[in-house]
Amino acid sequence: MIDAVDRAESPRRVDGRHSGQIRPVRFHNHIAAYATGSTLIEWGNTRVICGVTVEENVPRWMKDQRVSGGWITAEYSMLPYSTLERKQRDIAKGKLDGRSQEIQRLIGRSIRAAVDLEKVGPRTIWVDCDVLQADGGTRTASITGAYVALSLAIQKLMEEGKLIESPLLNAVAAVSVGLLNHQPLLDLNYVEDVAAQVDMNVVMTSGGEFVELQGSGEEATFNDNQLAAMVELAKDGIRQLLALQQAALGQVQLKREQAT
């Protein structure tokens, strides 16, 4: 169980944090016994189970186009009791809602950025992210947790001799930033997210490269200086998250070494 490091600066927010401080983040690994790799990420009051399973096959389109290597795809869902008001299941509506579809595509793109698909071999890696409780940042928690679950799955595949070398290129993490009352804030909770004039999600690799920036002015525009301030906050937050990911994975490796 890994806790985020507190960062103190600027006036305090509704939950007592400073503008550049992320909520406490914890990983509980191996939460799903039948997954190849899994973790429960607790990020403040947001909780997401991220599980990885492996299919020894590739999508039909890869076969038709004779694309070598493997594939990584993601699915995202919010459980009915994850929000204050019951969220109807997609199966009850007969289709996936647009928000869930957009988020799972983002998760897939983000995780693929961390992997050499050629080294995955002719197999499909499924990343499932299920939100147990939502208090803002479910997509960023899903991406950050999904990388930990993927790393655990890769370790298992290597131990089983299914992979000769790790296909992981970089770690990947994501965080939200925004403008509330003209002040840049890192890691918005639900109350802040609803009230924010500008909301942005940033996905980055451990190599310092951006995978994606999703930003929009909900009720206001923003200028270059404000954008730069938000990006700097996001970069600092992601550095913290990358360290927490590695600590969680390092603890797993340490336990394995002690067991042997």
N, C-alpha and C positions, 0 to 999 in steps of 0.2 A: 504494500500500500504506500503510494508515493504522494506527498503533498507539495503543492506549488509554493514557491517562496514568495512571501509578501514583499510588495514594493511600495514604499511610502513616498508620496509626492502629491502636491496640489490639494485643493479642498476635497473633503470627503463626500462620497455619494450616498444615495439612500440606504445602501447596505453597508456603509462604513468604509468602503474601499476608496482609494485614491484613483485619479484619472488613468494612471498607467499600470494599474494592478489587476491581474486576472483573479478570477474566483479560485478557491481551492480545487485542485484536480487530483483525482486518485484513479489508479488502475487496479482492477481485480482480475487477474489473469486466470485462464482455464475455467471460465464460468460455464461453458457448454461442453459437456463430456464427449459428445459425438462429433464436434467440430474439429477440423484439423488444427485450428488455432482460434482462440477467442479471448475477449476481455470485456469486462463491464467498466466503462468509463463514467465516473462521477465527476461532473464539472459544475460546481455549485449545486443547485437543485436540479440540474439536468442530468439524466441518466440514460445511457444508451448501451445496449448489448451489441457488440460487433463480433460476428462469427465468420470464419473462412472455411469453406469446403472446396474440395478439389474433384473435378471430373476428368477422367482420363480420355478426353476427347476435345475437339475444338468445334466452334460454331460452323454451321453449314456454309456460310458465306466465305469463311477462310478456306474451306476445302474447294469450293467452286472457283475462288480466285487464286488458289494454290499459294496462299500466304503461309510462310513457314513460321515456326515458333508457336507460342501459346497466346492465350487471351485472358484478360481480367475484366469482370463485369460486376456491377453492384446492384443491390436492391435495398430500398429504404422504406420504412413504414413507421407510423406512429400508432401505438396501441390505443384502443378506445378510451382507456382510463389515464392516458398520459397527459391530458389537459383538464382544466377545470370543468369544462362541459364535454360530455362524451363525444368522441370523434368517431364518426361512422366508418366502418371498415370499407376499404376499396371494393372488396368482393361484393359487398351489399349494394354498392352503387353500380357494379358491373363494369367499372373501368378505373384505371389509376388516375388520381387527380393530377392536375398540371404541376402543382408544387412538388409533390412526391417524385414525379417523373424528372423534373428539373434537378432536384437534389441528388437523386441516385445517379444521374448522368455526371453530375459534378464529382461525386465520390469516385466513380469509375475513372474519370479523367485524371483525378488527383492521384489515385493509387497507381495507375499505369505509368505516371511520371516517375515513380520510384523504382521501376522494374525494367530489366532487360528482358523483353518478351521472348527473344530468341532462346535465352537460357532457361526459360520456363518449360520449353519442350512442347510437344503436341498435347496440351491439356488446358482446361479452362479453370480458372480460379474464381470462385464465387465469393463476393463480400456482401454479407447481409447485415444491415444496421437497423435495429429495432429500438425505437424510442420508448422507454418505460415511463419517463417523466420529463416534461418539457418546461424549461424556464429560460428560454432564449438560447440561441447558439446550438441547436440540434444538428445542423449540417456541419458546423466546425468541429463539434464533438465527435460526430460520426467519422469524419476524415481522420482526425487525430487518433481516435481509437482504432479505426480500421487498419492504420499502419502497424500498430502494435500487434493486432490479431494476425495480420499478414506475416509479420516477422516471426511470430511463434509458429505459424504454419510452415514457413520456409525452413525453420530449424528442424521441425518434425520430418519434413520431406527429405532433408539431408541426412538425418539420423537413420531413416528407413532406406537410404540408398537410392531414392527416386530422383534426387538431384545430386550432381557431382560437385557443383559450385553454386554459391548463392547468386540469384539473379538480381538481388537488391542493389540499386545504384546509389540512392540517397534516401534519407528519411523524409517524410512529408508531414506537415502539420498545418492547421488552419485556425484562424481566430477572427472575431468580428471587431470592428471599430465603428465609430459614428460621431456625429455632432449632436450634442444636446445642449440647448441654450448657448450655442456658439462655442461650446467647449469640446475639444476632441476627447473621446473616452475609449478605453480599451475594454473588450469583452463585455458586451451589453447583455444584461439580463432582460427578462421579458418586459418589465415595467419600463426600462430605459429604451428598449427596442421599439416599443409602441409609441413612445413620446419623441423619439429621435427625429431631427429634421433631415439628417443624412445617415444612411446605413450602408456599411461596406463589409464584405467578407473577403479575406485575403488568404490564399493558399501558397505556401512556399516550401522549397526543399531545404535540406540541411546544407546544400551547396550555395545557399543565398539567392537562388533563382525563384522567380514567381511562376507559379502554375496558373493561377487565375486571380483576378481582382473583379469582384462583383460589387459595384457601387452605384447608388442612385440617390438623388435628392427627393425625399418623400414629400416634404413641404417647403423646401428651400433649395437654392443652388449653393455651390461651394466653389472656392477659388483655389489657385495653385498652392498658396501657403497652407490652407486648411487640408488640402489633399496630401501635401507633403507631411504635415503633422500627423495625420491619420496613418499614413504608410509607415512612418517611423515608429509609432506606437505598436502597429501590427508586427513589425519586424522584431521589436523587443519582446512582445508577447510570444511570438513563435520561437524565439531563442529559448525562452523559458519552457515552452511545451516540448521542444526537441530534447532538452535536458531531462525532463520528466519521463519522456518515452524511453530514452536510453537507460535511465535509472531503473525503470520497471523491467526492461528486458535484461539489464545486467543482473538484477536480483534473480531472474529465472535461470540465467547461466550459472550464477553462483550456487544455487540450490542443486543444479544438476551435477556440478563438480563435487559438491559435498556428498551427494548420493553415491558417487562412484569412488 
